[in-house]
Amino acid sequence: MKNSFKILLTAGIIFLMSAFSACGQNVGAGKNDEKMNTIKIDKAQFLEKIYNYEKNPQTWKYEGDKPAIVDFFATWCGPCKALGPVLEELAEEYEGKIYIYKVDVDQEPELSGAFGIRSVPTLLFIPANGEPSMSPGAPSKAQLKQIIEGHLLK
């Protein structure tokens, strides 16, 4: 009888511990359930939505209808991981005003090479009219807002 009680008590404790450890977690929700405000693109989408450097190798011609930021990133990169949530917030905050695209340099080596990406993160800032500019590194949210307000949305 004592052994049965111990087994039930142990099983109950294990059950409660597992139940409490799951509290506060979104169990069963994968990354596919999250709403992404940034837009992950590949080379074909880049050529269509941003700049077709194969057709126009000498002249920049932006294909979009709103200013944009392109984040050249890598999944293994610490600063890229830190910048990701900031870009998500900005994409939500400026929804309808700018696009924020993401290019995984490991999945798109040809695209990264075409832009001479040597370090990640590197951001490509694209005004609706005019020439784009590139900046390596992970700027703060305040710095990005200043760039968006001062250069992209002018």
URMO-V779494 format. One record per helix or strand. SS is the DSSP state (helix for helix, strand for strand). FROM is the first residue (numbers start at 1). TO is the last residue. If there is no record, write none. Layout:
# URMO-V779494
((SS;FROM;TO) (SS;FROM;TO))
This chain:
# URMO-V779494
((helix;2;22) (helix;31;33) (strand;39;40) (helix;43;49) (strand;67;73) (helix;78;93) (strand;98;104) (helix;109;114) (strand;122;126) (strand;133;136) (helix;141;152))
